Amino acid sequence: MAGQPAAAVVFLVLFALAVTGESRLMRHTNRIALFDPTTMCKDATQFQKVCLKVAKASGATSPNALVQANVEAAITTTQQVSKQVEKLMNSSSQDYQGIMGSALSACRESYDSTLDALQQSQALLQNRGSHDDLMTQLSAASTFVTTCKDSLGEVPEASYPPEKVHTLLHKLVSNTLDLGAKLNDHNEKH
Ligand SMILES: *[C@@H]1O[C@H](CO)[C@@H](O)[C@H](O)[C@H]1NC(C)=O
């Protein structure tokens, strides 16, 4: 019987350690701990304004839901920017031929890969899949967005018409990567 109080102490210490990791994300009230997306956005992300907007629009009530909302916003934005690029590629204007045409094609491909990585991230979040796999997909999405920007570096004279949407996408993807890193095994189903 002497072992039981000791085991209880060990359990309490482990529990306290587990809770401490999450506590910065929580706002404690008398009986329940409410998730505060504002705190998570401010603590974790580089582009806080964008994160707060997504948080407010989604009404996310858990870290996982906040990451999912950001991934969804990134997916929608990728589809928008991809469509803009497709329109330019379809236009007969000389402005979008030649080297600019090649840059547009490269970006279009990057956005397709970004979309794929984001959709896989979304599935991993929904199914509480492996955190390592999630981070791999979110990093890939971030890399593909950068790949497009690198291709555009070859056409310094030309401005990139979808610049505004591209910049928003860059911020959203950067935030999803930062937020995803804050999820831990606690959020996974084993
Ligand atoms: C671009 O052209 C293709 C082939 O004609 C067409 O299917 C597609 O809808 C066009 N895209 C846009 C955004 O206009």
The ligand as an SDF file (V2000), in Angstrom:
LIG
                    3D

 14 14  0  0  0  0  0  0  0  0999 V2000
   -7.7710   28.8900  -69.4630 C   0  0  0  0  0  0  0  0  0  0  0  0
   -7.9340   28.1700  -70.6780 O   0  0  0  0  0  0  0  0  0  0  0  0
   -8.3590   26.8330  -70.4930 C   0  0  0  0  0  0  0  0  0  0  0  0
   -8.3330   26.1280  -71.8440 C   0  0  0  0  0  0  0  0  0  0  0  0
   -8.9650   26.8910  -72.8200 O   0  0  0  0  0  0  0  0  0  0  0  0
   -9.7470   26.8290  -69.8560 C   0  0  0  0  0  0  0  0  0  0  0  0
  -10.1980   25.5060  -69.6480 O   0  0  0  0  0  0  0  0  0  0  0  0
   -9.6840   27.5520  -68.5200 C   0  0  0  0  0  0  0  0  0  0  0  0
  -10.9570   27.6410  -67.9260 O   0  0  0  0  0  0  0  0  0  0  0  0
   -9.0790   28.9390  -68.6740 C   0  0  0  0  0  0  0  0  0  0  0  0
   -8.8730   29.4790  -67.3480 N   0  0  0  0  0  0  0  0  0  0  0  0
   -9.2320   30.6880  -66.9490 C   0  0  0  0  0  0  0  0  0  0  0  0
   -8.9890   31.0470  -65.5060 C   0  0  0  0  0  0  0  0  0  0  0  0
   -9.7360   31.5080  -67.6530 O   0  0  0  0  0  0  0  0  0  0  0  0
  1  2  1  0
  1 10  1  0
  2  3  1  0
  3  4  1  0
  3  6  1  0
  4  5  1  0
  6  7  1  0
  6  8  1  0
  8  9  1  0
  8 10  1  0
 10 11  1  0
 11 12  1  0
 12 13  1  0
 12 14  2  0
M  END
$$$$
